Amino acid sequence: MDERRRTPWEHRMETPLTLAALLFLASYAVRVLGHGLPDAVRDACLAVTSAAWAVFALDFAVRWRHSGKGLSFVRHHWLDAVVTVLPLLRPLQVVRTYDAVRRRHAQPRLSLHARVATYAGMSATLLGFAAALAVYQVERGQPHATIRTFGDSMWWACSTLATVGYGDVVPVTLLGRLVAVALMGCGVALLGAITGAFSSWMFQVFRRDDERPPGDFPGAS
């Protein structure tokens, strides 16, 4: 898809994809946490989750078809392909849309360091919550499971994202461990981004202080 055709499509799909991402996460959360809900409600949540997934797949298929690039499109958009297959990552669409809306409306942009911290925080919150839901769903009721409540799962997600890994609660199923590996990678990447931004900010502060004439410092005579 060339830029002239891709941009209008992506602009039109920003709001539907964001709504689909939020609906996907909300319906999935209700289905996982709503143990005592009637079967009709849980089935409705499953239908909403499936419909949101279909929207993600349709968006990717349309962009792939109109690109005219065949498999090279998938290679250049591998992250979109992964998100389509693993829609629990789709809530990150909210972060992308938030940035796009700010740019479109020419709103005052935060500094680079503030943007990194803000987007990393939003991403960590969304990813941590989604991962906690997924691990809780597959771990609860398993023999020798240490993650028995959603509180346990949230604690595990926080310690995993922070790359602390206390080891008091750990997944015992294969799927749970795969989610853990993915969350570890995300945690390392997010912490690296925040650390790099903070280091850059400190470097700029110290450089400005070094370049400031001695008489400009507060309290200098």
N, C-alpha and C positions, 0 to 999 in steps of 0.2 A: 504494500500500500504506500503510495507516494505521500509526501507531506501534506499536499493539498487535500487529499482524501482522508488521510489518517487523522488529522487534527480535528475536523468537524465531528467525525465519529467519536473520537475520544472525549471531546467536549460534551457531546450529547449523552455519553454513557457515564460521565462522572457521577451525576446524582443517582441514576439507577444502580450503579455498582456500589456506591456508598450505602444506599438503603439496603441493597441485597446483603452486603457484608454485615451490617448491623442486625438485620433480620436473621441472618444465618447464625450469628453468635447468640442472639437472644433465644431463638427457638431451640438451638442445640443445648443451651444452658437450662432452659425449662425442662427439656426432655431428660437431661442427665440428672438434674437435681429434684425434679418433681416426682418423687417415688410414689406418693399417694394420690396423684392426679388420675382422673378417669382415663380409660384407654382412648376415648374419643379425643381428648385434649392432647394426649401424647402423640396420637396418630396425626392430628392437625399440625403439631410442631414438626413432625417428621416430614410432612408434605411441604411445609414452609422451608425447611432446611434443604430438601431436594430441589425445590423451585429456585432457591437462591444459588445453589450449585449449578443448576442449568443455565442461569444467567451468566455466571462466570465462564462456563464452557462456551456458550454462544458468543460472548464477546471475544474470546480468544480465537474461536473458529472464524469469525467474520474478519478479524484483523489478519489472520493467517491466510485466508482465501484471497483477500484483496491485495495482499502484499506481493503476490506473484513470485515469491522467493523460494517456495518449497521448504525443504528442511533447513535451509539457511536461516529462515525466519525463526525457527525454534531454537537454533543455536544462538542467535543474537538476542532472543527473548526467553532464555531458559528459565529465568526466575518466574516469569508469568506462567510458563508451562508447569513449573513445580507448584505454584500457588493454585493453578487449576486442578491439579491432581490432589493436592493437599489443601483443601479450602479453609482449614483452620488458620492458615496464614493470611486469609483474605481480609481480616479486620485491619491489616496495615493499609488497605485502601483508604481508610479514614484519614490516616496521616498524609497520604499523597493528595487527597482531595483538599484537606485543610491548607496545605501549602499552595496548591493551584488556585484556590479561591482567593487567598491573600494576594497572590501575584496578579490575578485578573482584576481585582478591585483596587489595585495600586495602593493597598494598605501599607503603612509604614512597616518595613521589614525589621525584624530583630537582627541583632548582630550575628555574625556567623557562630560565635560561641554559644550565644543564647539559643539560636535555632537548633544547633546540635543537641544541646541539653534538653530542649523542649521535645524535639522529635524522638530522641532516644528514650525519654521518659514515657511518652505516649506509646511508643512501640513496645517497650518493656512491659507496660501495664496490659496492653492488649494481648501480647504473646503469652505472658505469664498466666493470664486468666484462661485463655484458650487451652494452653498446655495443661493447666490444672484440671480443667473439665475433662480433657481426653484421658489423662492418667487416672483420674478418679473413676471414670466410666469402666476402664479395663481392669483396674486393680481391685476395686471393692469386691469382697466376697471370694477372692482367690485364696487358696491355701497358703499359709505363711505370709500373707500380705501385711505390710506395715502401714500402708496408706488405706485406712478404713473409713475416714470421713473426708468431706470436702475441705475442712480446715487443715487436715493433714496434707492434703494435696496442694493447697495454697502455700503452706509452709515449705513444702518440698520445692514448689516452683520458685519461690523467692530465693531460697538458698542455692538453687541450681542456677538461676539467672545471675546471681551475684558471684557465681563460681566459688562459693564457700564449700558446699557439699559436706554438711555435718555428718551425714550417714545415719541419722536417727530414723529417718523414713526414706525408703528407697523402693523403686518399682521392681517387681519380681517377674512380670510377664515380658515377653519379647516385644510386644507393641509398646508397652510402657517404657521399656528401655530405649527403643528407637526414638520415642518422643523426647526422652531425656537427652539423648545424644544431640538431637536437633536443637533443643533448648540450650544446651551447653554452648554449642556453636554460636547461637544468637547472643547469649550472654557475653561471651568473649568479644564478639564484634561490637556490641553496644558499649561495653566497658572500655574497649579500645578507643572507640569514637569519642566518648566523654573524656577519657584521660588525655587523648591527643588535643581536644579542644581546650581543656583546662591548661595543659602545658603551653599551648600556643598563646593563650591569654596571659599567662604569667610571664612568658618571654616578652610579649609586647609591653606589658607594664614595666618590667625591669629595664627594657631598652629605652622606653620613654624617660624613665628616671635617670638613666645613665646619660642621656642626651640633654637633659634639662640643665641649664646654667645653675651654678651653686646658689645664686641669690634668689632663684625661683622656688626653692624648697620652703615649705611652711616653717616659720620660726627662724629662718635664716636672717642674720643681721646684715 
